[in-house]
Amino acid sequence: MLISGFCCLTVGMFFGGSPLVLLALCLVWGFVIVADSAQFSTSITELSDPAYVGTVLTLQTCLGFLLTMGSIRLMPVFVEQVGWEWAFAGLALGPAFGVVSMYRLRRLPVAAKIGGERKN
């Protein structure tokens, strides 16, 4: 998530520069976004009540798509207000929130279940 946030903050600096550098940065960003999603899905499957795992994963997927649609819809507004150079910087709030949330989760006693064997 830190890499994703870094990409949000820096991608605008490469508009008008080398298209290959911009492409490389966007490819890295795309790869790390996929990895971010898996962290949350894993946490949900390992920490949720087994009877509700499917429901919670469905809710997570729906909220993720809703957030994505909102971001895409608002991007032209951001571009108009601050230009391409800064339009994507606001998206860094999501990864920042995710990093803080995962840090707080890891400090909870229930986090010992994450990544280990599940005992039912």
N, C-alpha and C positions, 0 to 999 in steps of 0.2 A: 504494500500500500504506500510505503514511502516513495518507491520508484514511480508509482502512478501519480502521486502528488507532485513529485519533481517534474514529471512530464507535463502536467497541467500548467505548472508555473513557467516552464521554459519554452513550450512549443510555439508560443506567439513570437518569441524572439527570432525564430527562424523563417517567418513569413517574409518573402522578398529576398531571401538568401538562397542558398543552395537547395534545390529541390531534392537532391539525394540525401542530404543531412536531415531535412524535414521528414522525408519518407522513412528514414531509419528510426528517427525518434518516434514517429507515429506507430511504426511496427512494434517497437519495444513497448510503447504504451498499450497497444492492443493486446500483446502477450501477457503483460502483468495484470491487466484488468481481469482477464480470465482467471488467473491464479487467485486474485482477491476474492472472487465469488466462491471459489472452492473452500476457502478458509471458513467463511460464514456457513456454508452448507454443511461442512463437517461438524462444526460446533453445534448446529441445530440437531443433526442426527444423533450426536453423542450425548447431548444434554437434555433433549426433550423426552417427555413421557412417551414410551414406545407406542402407545395407543394413538398419539396425535402427531407422530413424525410426518406422515403424509400431508396432513392439514397444514402444519407449520411450514413445511417445504413449499407447498403451494402458495401460501401467504407470502413467503419470502420471494418467490419467483414473481408473483404479481406485483409486489411492491418494487422489486428491482426494475421490472419493465415500466412501471408507472414513473419511477424516478428518471429512467432513461428517456422516456417520451417527454417528460417535463424539461429535462436538460436540453434535448434537441429543439424543442419548441421555443425555449427562451434564448438559445444561442444567437439568433438574428437580432434580438433586442439588445443583448450584451454587445454584439459587434457594432451596432448602431451607436450605442452609448460610449463605448471606450475604444473601439477599433479592434482589429484582428490581433494586435500585439498583446492585448490584455484580456480579451474575451474569455479565454479558457482558464485564466488564473482563478476565477471564482469556483471552478469545478474542483479545485484542490481542497475545498472545505470537506467534501465527501471522504476522500482518503484520510484527511486529518482526523475527522470524527471516527472513522474506522480504526485507525491506529490507537486512539485513546480508548475506544470501546474494547478492543481486543486486549489492550494492556490491563484495563480494569477487570475484564473477565478472567484473565490469567491469574489475577491476585485472589480470586474467590476460591474457597475450598472445593466447590463443585468442579472446578477446572481440572482437577486431578483425573477426571474421566476422559478428558480430551486426549486423543492419541494413544490411549491405553486400551486394554481389553475391558469390555463392558461386562459388568456382573449383573445378571438379572435375577 
